[in-house]
Amino acid sequence: MTSTSELAALDRRTLVHPHTTIGAPAEPLILDRGEGALLWDTEGRRYVDGTCGLWQCPVGHGRTELADVAAEQIRRLEFYSSFGDYSNAPSIRLAERLLSLAPAGLERVFFTNGGSEGNETAIKLARLAFHHAGSPERTVVLARTGGYHGMGGASLAATGIEGLRAGFGPLLPDVEWLGKPHAIEHGPDAADVLVAELEQRIAEIGAHRIAAFIGEPVLGVGGMVPPPDGYWPRVQEVLRRNGILLIVDEIVTAFGRTGHWFGSHHFGIEPDMIVTAKGITSGYVPMGAVLIGRRVLDLADGATFLHGFTYNGHPVGAAVALANIDIIERENLLERARVLGARLRERLDTLAELAHVREVRGVGLMLGIEFTDVPTASVQSGCRADGVVVRASGTSIVLSPPLVITEEQIDTLADVLCSHVAAAAS
């Protein structure tokens, strides 16, 4: 049997991990198994999972029923292309199920393998729809500082975290930036300020040139930042008035994370497209989807969408997604996210009194603690040493535990995190 030290050495010799420095491999934490909201490494150490890895696992780790569904589908039909007129039963049933759960007005589904591909798809489809409808000049995409939409060509171009775009050269053109939708940065009239900025930028660019606005209901990688009160209904009204499509990035916020099936439900958003992934299968199989509304379908009616990915509509992913949605529904995980999110928020709110804590915030079971001058990586590493996994994201520590986390595990997470936050500035 290969030892942990041998595995770690092999990892450093053979792998380039995402978001690491090439040529300077870090010492890996090698995880071996998971159950619910708990993880174990190859040394047998146990951790409370406060992040779901990349916030993708609402139903928790180690669900054997999802493994069984995947195995059954693999035995029946492991994969066949869904290009052109080919299809499979699980993807058809999943499309119907997603549309039944989504906000009104979404009528078709385009499957992907993940979130970056979904945002590539939505941006391309928005441009194609206007081109086909006789407005080829509508190519501009409005995006927001602090937003994260993926690592592809178009999805990275629309990502409003400058450091992530650095060094890659020219990306998708015609992306225009708006301010970060963060109340603490704009004062008590934040929604007024941000809506006025939106209207001014539309006037400067020309509505006739703008295809779409893309945004997350709650900024995820940007720090788990909810928008100012009243922001989304007012933004939506401005976009509709100017004929601009609204792409809502629900890669993180869907499937219970905010306490609703979609974050759009929480904020009263009526999207023209929703992009989702991650929680659709709880990460057990790579899968994503773009839900497409009537306005887009009408504009694009008759256009050939020469776009796709090899594993679109993967039958194993679709079968697992259907079973995953059943678990979320059967175990009432939406309500659980609201209740346990409130419990964790109450514990973390005590940190707001500390001088080095700028803000404690969140919606459902997605929460963030922003600091003024604390090295968040040290808080992250300290928590891990004490058996709790949290994530440093810029100047914030962000949390998104599995929705099946227990009250006892919530308290452990809060105890460990609070102790390290309190000690961080000393």
Buried (B, 14 or more C-beta within 10 A) or exposed (E): EEEBEEBBBEBBEEEEEEEEEEEEBEEBBEBEEBBBBBBBBBEEEEBBBBBBBBBBBBBBBEBEEBEEBBEEBEEEEEBEBBEEEEBBEBBBBBBEBBBEBBBEEBEBBBBBBBBBBBBBBBBBBBBBBBBBBEBEEBBBBBBBBBBBBBBBBBBBBBBBBEEBBEEEEEBBEBBBBBBBBBBEBBEEEBBBBBBEEBBEBBEEBEBEBBBBBBBBBBBBBBBBBBBBEBBBEBBBEBBBEBBBBBBBBBBBBBBBBBBBBBBBBBBEBBBBBBBBBBBBBBBBBBBBBBBBBEBBBEBBEEEEEEEBBEBBBBBBBBBBBBBBBBBBBEBEBBEBBBBBBBBBBEBBEBBEEBEBBBBBBBBBBBBBBBBEEBEBEEBBBBBBEBBBBBBBBBBBBBBBBBBBBBEEBBBBBBEBBBBBBBEBEE
